[in-house]
Amino acid sequence: MALVSADSRIAELLTELHQLIKQTQEERSRSEHNLVNIQKTHERMQTENKISPYYRTKLRGLYTTAKADAEAECNILRKALDKIAEIKSLLEERRIAAKIAGLYNDSEPPRKTMRRGVLMTLLQQSAMTLPLWIGKPGDKPPPLCGAIPASGDYVAKPGDKVAARVKAVDGDEQWILAEVVSYSHATNKYEVDDIDEEGKERHTLSRRRIIPLPQWKANPETDPEALFQKEQLVLALYPQTTCFYRALIHTPPQRPQDDYSVLFEDTSYADGYSPPLNVAQRYVVACKEPKKK
């Protein structure tokens, strides 16, 4: 029943999103005339080679209108982004509900293991579709935006992706990509599933063994302080795997769509580090362990 209501709500939100996109286009078309006027006024000023009081007053009025038009378009786009976030949240809730139903429904056949290539594609899509934090002027990026850690009392929700420190088969400890199943306030422990279904393992872990992944990408052009900086020690998801390893930031992202370039610790190389490899913001978190000398 919950899945049906989620479907109908998603359909409503998609209709509202479509209307907002149309409004954005209408707003943009309406403001285009004013922008053309600004350009023509500047061209006339250059031709006459003077800035008269008339042109100064005219430009002030045109720019005031352009600013108001831009703010109106910005507000519509923010509403559209909110709708997209709500749709993604409902889709995630539906996925978790279906997963629980599958786990506890004895009449269903056993779940098939996801092919490796499919899992890697899904992880790439998750990184690409991670929303970019777009604050209003003066806003500071929130916790879990880029390199900004979660607040001390933060509890990850079921379905959230985290880096989890677990004991491997050989007894060594490793950081894996995992999905939160539940959190017990009584024991202060998480239950998490290994994202790699080949393992099909569930782990019960204390809070200190869990690092929530970023929920927004940081924009290097507006919020560079929310990114890890060159030579900073991090845990990064090694490409084509579901494990996090220690690495140094080689180059932070320069544009919103860019990845980090990182150097993984690797004793098979003379200087102890791999050549630069790209890792998305989604899969780079702070490493609290000291840097190896």
SEPADREN-573369 format. One record per residue (C-alpha): x, y, z; residue number from 1. Coordinates in steps of 0.25 Angstrom, whole numbers, plus 5000, padded with zeros to 4 digits. Layout:
# SEPADREN-573369
x:X | y:Y | z:Z | nr:NUM
...
***
This chain:
# SEPADREN-573369
x:5000 | y:5000 | z:5000 | nr:1
x:5011 | y:5009 | z:5004 | nr:2
x:5018 | y:5007 | z:4990 | nr:3
x:5005 | y:5011 | z:4983 | nr:4
x:5004 | y:5024 | z:4990 | nr:5
x:5019 | y:5027 | z:4988 | nr:6
x:5016 | y:5024 | z:4973 | nr:7
x:5004 | y:5034 | z:4972 | nr:8
x:5012 | y:5044 | z:4980 | nr:9
x:5024 | y:5043 | z:4970 | nr:10
x:5014 | y:5045 | z:4959 | nr:11
x:5009 | y:5058 | z:4965 | nr:12
x:5023 | y:5063 | z:4967 | nr:13
x:5027 | y:5060 | z:4953 | nr:14
x:5015 | y:5068 | z:4948 | nr:15
x:5019 | y:5080 | z:4957 | nr:16
x:5033 | y:5079 | z:4953 | nr:17
x:5029 | y:5079 | z:4938 | nr:18
x:5021 | y:5092 | z:4941 | nr:19
x:5033 | y:5098 | z:4948 | nr:20
x:5042 | y:5095 | z:4936 | nr:21
x:5032 | y:5102 | z:4927 | nr:22
x:5031 | y:5114 | z:4937 | nr:23
x:5047 | y:5115 | z:4936 | nr:24
x:5047 | y:5116 | z:4921 | nr:25
x:5036 | y:5126 | z:4921 | nr:26
x:5043 | y:5134 | z:4931 | nr:27
x:5056 | y:5133 | z:4923 | nr:28
x:5049 | y:5137 | z:4910 | nr:29
x:5043 | y:5149 | z:4918 | nr:30
x:5056 | y:5154 | z:4923 | nr:31
x:5063 | y:5152 | z:4910 | nr:32
x:5057 | y:5166 | z:4904 | nr:33
x:5063 | y:5173 | z:4916 | nr:34
x:5077 | y:5167 | z:4914 | nr:35
x:5077 | y:5171 | z:4899 | nr:36
x:5073 | y:5185 | z:4903 | nr:37
x:5085 | y:5186 | z:4913 | nr:38
x:5095 | y:5181 | z:4902 | nr:39
x:5089 | y:5191 | z:4892 | nr:40
x:5091 | y:5202 | z:4902 | nr:41
x:5105 | y:5199 | z:4904 | nr:42
x:5108 | y:5198 | z:4889 | nr:43
x:5101 | y:5212 | z:4888 | nr:44
x:5110 | y:5218 | z:4899 | nr:45
x:5123 | y:5212 | z:4892 | nr:46
x:5119 | y:5218 | z:4879 | nr:47
x:5116 | y:5232 | z:4885 | nr:48
x:5128 | y:5230 | z:4894 | nr:49
x:5122 | y:5236 | z:4907 | nr:50
x:5114 | y:5233 | z:4919 | nr:51
x:5103 | y:5243 | z:4920 | nr:52
x:5093 | y:5244 | z:4932 | nr:53
x:5082 | y:5239 | z:4923 | nr:54
x:5090 | y:5226 | z:4920 | nr:55
x:5094 | y:5225 | z:4934 | nr:56
x:5079 | y:5225 | z:4939 | nr:57
x:5075 | y:5216 | z:4928 | nr:58
x:5085 | y:5206 | z:4931 | nr:59
x:5082 | y:5206 | z:4946 | nr:60
x:5067 | y:5203 | z:4943 | nr:61
x:5071 | y:5192 | z:4933 | nr:62
x:5080 | y:5185 | z:4943 | nr:63
x:5070 | y:5186 | z:4954 | nr:64
x:5060 | y:5179 | z:4945 | nr:65
x:5071 | y:5169 | z:4941 | nr:66
x:5074 | y:5166 | z:4956 | nr:67
x:5059 | y:5164 | z:4959 | nr:68
x:5057 | y:5155 | z:4947 | nr:69
x:5069 | y:5147 | z:4951 | nr:70
x:5064 | y:5145 | z:4965 | nr:71
x:5051 | y:5141 | z:4960 | nr:72
x:5057 | y:5130 | z:4951 | nr:73
x:5066 | y:5126 | z:4963 | nr:74
x:5054 | y:5124 | z:4972 | nr:75
x:5047 | y:5115 | z:4962 | nr:76
x:5060 | y:5107 | z:4960 | nr:77
x:5061 | y:5105 | z:4975 | nr:78
x:5047 | y:5100 | z:4975 | nr:79
x:5050 | y:5090 | z:4964 | nr:80
x:5062 | y:5085 | z:4971 | nr:81
x:5054 | y:5083 | z:4984 | nr:82
x:5044 | y:5075 | z:4976 | nr:83
x:5055 | y:5066 | z:4970 | nr:84
x:5061 | y:5064 | z:4984 | nr:85
x:5047 | y:5060 | z:4989 | nr:86
x:5045 | y:5050 | z:4977 | nr:87
x:5059 | y:5044 | z:4979 | nr:88
x:5055 | y:5042 | z:4994 | nr:89
x:5042 | y:5035 | z:4991 | nr:90
x:5049 | y:5026 | z:4981 | nr:91
x:5060 | y:5023 | z:4992 | nr:92
x:5049 | y:5020 | z:5002 | nr:93
x:5042 | y:5011 | z:4992 | nr:94
x:5055 | y:5003 | z:4989 | nr:95
x:5057 | y:5001 | z:5004 | nr:96
x:5042 | y:4996 | z:5006 | nr:97
x:5044 | y:4987 | z:4994 | nr:98
x:5057 | y:4982 | z:4999 | nr:99
x:5051 | y:4979 | z:5013 | nr:100
x:5039 | y:4972 | z:5007 | nr:101
x:5048 | y:4963 | z:4998 | nr:102
x:5057 | y:4960 | z:5011 | nr:103
x:5045 | y:4955 | z:5019 | nr:104
x:5036 | y:4949 | z:5009 | nr:105
x:5038 | y:4934 | z:5009 | nr:106
x:5030 | y:4932 | z:4997 | nr:107
x:5040 | y:4940 | z:4988 | nr:108
x:5052 | y:4933 | z:4982 | nr:109
x:5066 | y:4936 | z:4987 | nr:110
x:5071 | y:4949 | z:4982 | nr:111
x:5081 | y:4948 | z:4971 | nr:112
x:5095 | y:4954 | z:4973 | nr:113
x:5096 | y:4967 | z:4965 | nr:114
x:5107 | y:4966 | z:4954 | nr:115
x:5120 | y:4973 | z:4957 | nr:116
x:5119 | y:4982 | z:4945 | nr:117
x:5104 | y:4986 | z:4948 | nr:118
x:5108 | y:4990 | z:4963 | nr:119
x:5120 | y:4998 | z:4958 | nr:120
x:5111 | y:5006 | z:4948 | nr:121
x:5101 | y:5008 | z:4959 | nr:122
x:5112 | y:5014 | z:4968 | nr:123
x:5116 | y:5023 | z:4957 | nr:124
x:5102 | y:5028 | z:4955 | nr:125
x:5101 | y:5030 | z:4970 | nr:126
x:5113 | y:5039 | z:4969 | nr:127
x:5109 | y:5047 | z:4957 | nr:128
x:5095 | y:5050 | z:4962 | nr:129
x:5099 | y:5054 | z:4976 | nr:130
x:5093 | y:5068 | z:4977 | nr:131
x:5102 | y:5080 | z:4976 | nr:132
x:5100 | y:5089 | z:4988 | nr:133
x:5095 | y:5103 | z:4984 | nr:134
x:5093 | y:5112 | z:4995 | nr:135
x:5088 | y:5126 | z:4996 | nr:136
x:5098 | y:5138 | z:4996 | nr:137
x:5104 | y:5137 | z:5010 | nr:138
x:5100 | y:5123 | z:5013 | nr:139
x:5111 | y:5114 | z:5018 | nr:140
x:5111 | y:5099 | z:5013 | nr:141
x:5105 | y:5090 | z:5023 | nr:142
x:5110 | y:5077 | z:5029 | nr:143
x:5112 | y:5066 | z:5019 | nr:144
x:5115 | y:5075 | z:5008 | nr:145
x:5128 | y:5071 | z:5001 | nr:146
x:5139 | y:5070 | z:5012 | nr:147
x:5130 | y:5076 | z:5023 | nr:148
x:5128 | y:5064 | z:5033 | nr:149
x:5114 | y:5061 | z:5040 | nr:150
x:5111 | y:5067 | z:5053 | nr:151
x:5115 | y:5060 | z:5066 | nr:152
x:5101 | y:5055 | z:5069 | nr:153
x:5097 | y:5051 | z:5054 | nr:154
x:5091 | y:5038 | z:5052 | nr:155
x:5091 | y:5032 | z:5038 | nr:156
x:5077 | y:5028 | z:5033 | nr:157
x:5073 | y:5014 | z:5027 | nr:158
x:5078 | y:5014 | z:5013 | nr:159
x:5089 | y:5024 | z:5015 | nr:160
x:5103 | y:5020 | z:5009 | nr:161
x:5114 | y:5020 | z:5018 | nr:162
x:5129 | y:5016 | z:5019 | nr:163
x:5129 | y:5004 | z:5030 | nr:164
x:5141 | y:4998 | z:5037 | nr:165
x:5140 | y:4983 | z:5037 | nr:166
x:5148 | y:4971 | z:5040 | nr:167
x:5152 | y:4964 | z:5027 | nr:168
x:5152 | y:4948 | z:5026 | nr:169
x:5167 | y:4949 | z:5029 | nr:170
x:5165 | y:4956 | z:5042 | nr:171
x:5170 | y:4970 | z:5036 | nr:172
x:5162 | y:4982 | z:5037 | nr:173
x:5157 | y:4989 | z:5025 | nr:174
x:5148 | y:5001 | z:5021 | nr:175
x:5136 | y:4996 | z:5012 | nr:176
x:5125 | y:5003 | z:5005 | nr:177
x:5112 | y:4999 | z:5012 | nr:178
x:5097 | y:5003 | z:5014 | nr:179
x:5091 | y:5006 | z:5027 | nr:180
x:5080 | y:4996 | z:5031 | nr:181
x:5077 | y:5002 | z:5045 | nr:182
x:5082 | y:5009 | z:5057 | nr:183
x:5080 | y:5005 | z:5072 | nr:184
x:5080 | y:5017 | z:5081 | nr:185
x:5080 | y:5007 | z:5093 | nr:186
x:5094 | y:5001 | z:5089 | nr:187
x:5099 | y:5013 | z:5080 | nr:188
x:5101 | y:5003 | z:5069 | nr:189
x:5098 | y:5002 | z:5054 | nr:190
x:5094 | y:4990 | z:5046 | nr:191
x:5100 | y:4991 | z:5032 | nr:192
x:5100 | y:4983 | z:5019 | nr:193
x:5112 | y:4981 | z:5011 | nr:194
x:5108 | y:4988 | z:4997 | nr:195
x:5116 | y:4977 | z:4990 | nr:196
x:5105 | y:4967 | z:4990 | nr:197
x:5115 | y:4956 | z:4987 | nr:198
x:5118 | y:4957 | z:5002 | nr:199
x:5104 | y:4958 | z:5006 | nr:200
x:5109 | y:4961 | z:5020 | nr:201
x:5102 | y:4969 | z:5031 | nr:202
x:5111 | y:4976 | z:5041 | nr:203
x:5107 | y:4982 | z:5055 | nr:204
x:5117 | y:4993 | z:5057 | nr:205
x:5119 | y:5005 | z:5067 | nr:206
x:5118 | y:5019 | z:5063 | nr:207
x:5133 | y:5021 | z:5062 | nr:208
x:5134 | y:5010 | z:5051 | nr:209
x:5124 | y:5018 | z:5042 | nr:210
x:5127 | y:5030 | z:5034 | nr:211
x:5115 | y:5036 | z:5026 | nr:212
x:5117 | y:5039 | z:5012 | nr:213
x:5115 | y:5053 | z:5006 | nr:214
x:5100 | y:5056 | z:5003 | nr:215
x:5104 | y:5068 | z:4994 | nr:216
x:5116 | y:5072 | z:4985 | nr:217
x:5123 | y:5084 | z:4988 | nr:218
x:5124 | y:5095 | z:4977 | nr:219
x:5139 | y:5098 | z:4976 | nr:220
x:5136 | y:5112 | z:4969 | nr:221
x:5127 | y:5117 | z:4981 | nr:222
x:5131 | y:5108 | z:4993 | nr:223
x:5146 | y:5103 | z:4991 | nr:224
x:5147 | y:5103 | z:5007 | nr:225
x:5137 | y:5091 | z:5007 | nr:226
x:5147 | y:5082 | z:4999 | nr:227
x:5159 | y:5074 | z:5003 | nr:228
x:5172 | y:5081 | z:5000 | nr:229
x:5185 | y:5077 | z:4993 | nr:230
x:5193 | y:5066 | z:5001 | nr:231
x:5182 | y:5064 | z:5011 | nr:232
x:5180 | y:5050 | z:5016 | nr:233
x:5167 | y:5044 | z:5012 | nr:234
x:5160 | y:5030 | z:5011 | nr:235
x:5156 | y:5029 | z:4996 | nr:236
x:5148 | y:5018 | z:4989 | nr:237
x:5158 | y:5010 | z:4980 | nr:238
x:5153 | y:5010 | z:4965 | nr:239
x:5145 | y:4998 | z:4961 | nr:240
x:5144 | y:4993 | z:4976 | nr:241
x:5135 | y:4995 | z:4988 | nr:242
x:5147 | y:4997 | z:4998 | nr:243
x:5153 | y:5010 | z:5003 | nr:244
x:5168 | y:5012 | z:5004 | nr:245
x:5177 | y:5023 | z:5010 | nr:246
x:5181 | y:5033 | z:5000 | nr:247
x:5186 | y:5047 | z:4998 | nr:248
x:5179 | y:5058 | z:4990 | nr:249
x:5187 | y:5061 | z:4978 | nr:250
x:5178 | y:5071 | z:4972 | nr:251
x:5164 | y:5076 | z:4977 | nr:252
x:5152 | y:5078 | z:4967 | nr:253
x:5154 | y:5091 | z:4959 | nr:254
x:5139 | y:5091 | z:4954 | nr:255
x:5126 | y:5085 | z:4960 | nr:256
x:5126 | y:5073 | z:4951 | nr:257
x:5141 | y:5069 | z:4953 | nr:258
x:5146 | y:5058 | z:4962 | nr:259
x:5157 | y:5058 | z:4972 | nr:260
x:5171 | y:5053 | z:4967 | nr:261
x:5177 | y:5045 | z:4978 | nr:262
x:5190 | y:5037 | z:4981 | nr:263
x:5187 | y:5023 | z:4988 | nr:264
x:5197 | y:5018 | z:4998 | nr:265
x:5204 | y:5007 | z:4990 | nr:266
x:5217 | y:5000 | z:4995 | nr:267
x:5219 | y:4994 | z:4981 | nr:268
x:5223 | y:5008 | z:4976 | nr:269
x:5237 | y:5015 | z:4980 | nr:270
x:5231 | y:5027 | z:4986 | nr:271
x:5220 | y:5019 | z:4993 | nr:272
x:5208 | y:5024 | z:4985 | nr:273
x:5201 | y:5020 | z:4973 | nr:274
x:5200 | y:5029 | z:4960 | nr:275
x:5188 | y:5039 | z:4961 | nr:276
x:5174 | y:5033 | z:4960 | nr:277
x:5161 | y:5040 | z:4959 | nr:278
x:5151 | y:5038 | z:4970 | nr:279
x:5137 | y:5045 | z:4971 | nr:280
x:5134 | y:5054 | z:4983 | nr:281
x:5123 | y:5044 | z:4987 | nr:282
x:5134 | y:5034 | z:4991 | nr:283
x:5144 | y:5043 | z:4998 | nr:284
x:5144 | y:5044 | z:5013 | nr:285
x:5153 | y:5049 | z:5024 | nr:286
x:5164 | y:5039 | z:5030 | nr:287
x:5166 | y:5041 | z:5044 | nr:288
x:5178 | y:5032 | z:5045 | nr:289
x:5192 | y:5038 | z:5044 | nr:290
x:5199 | y:5040 | z:5031 | nr:291
x:5210 | y:5029 | z:5029 | nr:292
x:5224 | y:5034 | z:5029 | nr:293
***
